[in-house]
């Protein structure tokens, strides 16, 4: 306790924030796994899986332009609390409907839409708020700690969710999410203290659409962000099969036992936990883009092997290595944006990134999901993994990306230096 008291103020504030987010993530993960596995086991349909993914992503895409503007205009802490509260309230209503005997797959899809709207509102605020709390030189470590916390949650959530599905009912699982969200909101409200952000009068008078277009123009006029986001868009499309169709692949090839689905998620989470610890301690290569490219190469190889290997345990071990690489892919990506984008534009830039993330995955599933009822998932993994491998090699030789990835102690952003070259 004395060590915590003697820490700089930002360490305690970061601990409150990350702790509250880990708490609400635990409840959300339990519900997400329960809903996804219910759809998978009840229907065994690639089309239904596609519909579930679309319900979980398209609303986030629609709300992201507004959410990015809100994150730059308003108090980010309140945005996070209000969205958490809205999701918790909707989950509570869903639980009541299930208790009354009105449970159905349709209600689950509706709930996926509501949760996606709440997630879309809070996502840019969560990404943009850390630089308000954490010094620039500590962003990589703190984002690495955040990745490790998420990995711990992802490790225990499948076990807990599988156990709860066999021991209790869906509405009881929904209520766990409600309780964890309430505790997280209390921690944020009473313990997290963030200085008020100033805003220019001209910016405050802009319409939401003008404000969003200003953020979009910021992305388009900076060569690094334009190339970086285009690369991410293609990668997210190609990652759709390995991200969403592997549970269906397991059900078809190895059996409908819930423990197999749980084992897949647990192995992935153990990998993410190890990867998060490694990136926190090591920090990656001296060039962040090299870290992203190397992780992309390993991820692509794992994807290809998951389309080749047939024994169950070697198959899911590839997902473990995949998990180790994810913090080496995600953490440097987030830090590069946090370090180089002006603070006044962070929310809108992360809003644009959120639009890419939430539109490209469903776009990929619109193709690969129905295709999974016609073509073997293994062939799709081999194809998309090969394409990811080529894209990762492209990152190595792209001068704009490599320059942006350089770790610099300078206080000014590297984006202006990139434009001058």
Buried (B, 14 or more C-beta within 10 A) or exposed (E): EEEEEEEEEBBBBBBBBBBBBBBBBBBBBBBBBBBBBBBBBEBBBBEBBBBBBBBBBBBBBBBBBBBBBBBBBBBBBEBBBBBBBBBBBBBBBBBEBBBEEEBEBEBBBBBBBBBBBBBBBBBBBBBBBBBBBBEEEBBBBBBBBBBBBBBBBBBBBBBBBBEBBEEEBBBEBBBBBBEBBBEBBEBBEEBBEBEEEEEEEEEEEBEEEEBBBBBBEBBEEBBBBEBBBEBBBBBBBBBBBBBBBBBBBBBBBBEEEBEBBBBBBBBBBBBBBBBBBBBBEEBBBEBBBBBBBBBBBBBBBBBBBBBEBEEBEEBBBBBBBBBBBBBBBBBBBBBBBBBBBEEBBBBBBBBBBBBBBBBBBBBBBBBBBBBBEEEBBBEBBBBBBBBBBEBBEBBBEBEBBBBBBBBEEEEEBBBEBBEEE
